Each structure stands twice: as structure tokens, then as C-alpha cells.
């Protein structure tokens, strides 16, 4: 088990950045649910981060990158919805 501690001095840019990071992570989790579970349901031959990097680096234009990122977002939505369905079934069946 690994514990990571972020230390920042009050009223500094570091404190504000950590605040924003936590807010974004909380928002992401509220929208998607358990992030690890959603990403685990994605059938990918590489990490999620690598998939995003490949899209950004390999796209010929901003429009192509947007289309490919939209496709990846649709896959994440489908994985999230599949997880919600599985959770509902688990609750119904006890």
C-alpha cells in the first residue's frame, strides 16, 4: 500500500493547484463513478493515458483529434453505463 501526501503552504499557488486538482478529481468521480472500475471495463491494449497521448500525437488535425477523443469518450461512457447496469443487477439480486 502506498500513501501519497501533498504538502502546500496556505495561501500559495501550490495550495490553489492542489485545491483545483481535488475539485476536478471529485467532479470526474461524480460524473463517471469509480474511475478505476470504469477504466478497468475499457477493453484497451494500452493505458488510458497512452491512448490519449496517441490521439494527440498521431492526429493529423485538431478536428481529427477531437473526433478520436469523442470516440474514446463514448467508450468511457459505455464502460460507465455497463458498470451502473452491473451495480443495479447486484443490488436487485442482493
N, C-alpha and C positions, 0 to 999 in steps of 0.2 A: 504494500500500500504506500502510495506517495502522497504527501501533503505539500501543497504549494501555498506560500504566504506572500502576498503583495503588500509591501510597506510603502506608505507615502506620507509625506508631511502635510498637515492640514493647510488648506488654502493655497495649494500649489497646482501647477498644471498636471503633475503626476496624479494627484488626488482626483482631479476632474476627469482625466483619461480613464482611471480605474472606475469611476462612477459611470461614465458612458459605457465602458465595456460591460459592466454588470447589468446596466439597463438594457443594452442590446441583447445580451445573452438571455435575460429574463423574458424579453419580448419574443425572441426566437423560440424559447421553450414554450411560452404561452400559445404561440401560433401553431407550432409543429408538434408539441408534446415532448415526450422523452427523446431528445436528439439522438442519443446513442441507439435507441431502439429503431428509430426511423432510418438512420443511416445503415444499420445492420440489415434492414429489409431490402435495401437497394442492391440489385444484382449488378455489381460493378467489378471489373477486373483490376481496378486501381483504387486508390483512396479518393474520397470526395474532394479533398484539396487538390490532388493531382488532376482530377477531372476538370476542375475549374481552371487550373493553370494551363492545361492542354487547350481548353477552349479559347482562353485569352491569347495564348501564344500562337496557336495554329490557325486562327480565323483570318481570312483574307481581308475582311472589312468589319467595321463596327456593326453593321446590320447582320452579318453572318454570326458574329459573336453573340449578339442579342438573341438571335433565333436559337442558337445552340444552348445558351443559358436558359432560355424559356423552356426548351425541351428538357433540360436537366431539372428545372423547377417542377415541371409536370411529373417527372419520375419521382421526385421527392414527395409531391402531393399524393401520388398514387400509393407510395410506401406508407405515408402517414395515414391515409384512409384505410389501407389494409390493416394497419395496426389498430386503428379505432374499431374496425369490424371485429378483429380478433378479441379485443378487450371486451366488447359488448357481448360476444358469444360466451366468453369466460364468465362474465357477470350473470348471464342468463342461466348457464349450466351449473353455476356455483362452483 
